[in-house]
Amino acid sequence: MSDFFLVLLVIFLLFSVFRRYIFVLVMNAVTKGLYKNMNKMQQQQDPNQVKKPDGYVTVEDNITSKKGGVDSNNGEYVDYVEIKD
């Protein structure tokens, strides 16, 4: 019976000493797996889409409103007063 407790104590002590290393190894493996999955999803996103250079801006103007009126899709008119210092 005392041999059982001695073995159990040794296993517990070894686990307590090496648990930080085990934790780091497990976290590294999980991180690598998530990183590979993220890269795979980004590559599958839209291969036909043309990559635009940094700073390129596209403005799509939808001119369907009546002349002289306020289009409800564009928001509402807000009156403001400019304050001079």
C-alpha angles and dihedrals in degrees: 000000000000090000089058092053091045092053090045091051092049091049091049092049093048091049092049091051096047101035094098090054092046090050092051092048092050093047092049091051092049092047093050091049092050092046092052091048091050092051091048091052092049092052092050093047099094118330092181093058113107112231110236122212120258114276095025111141127195120197117193111197117199106197105185100121125112118259113259094012134097115249111224091217092061095058130250135302114262119194115213138178120221112228117211120206 
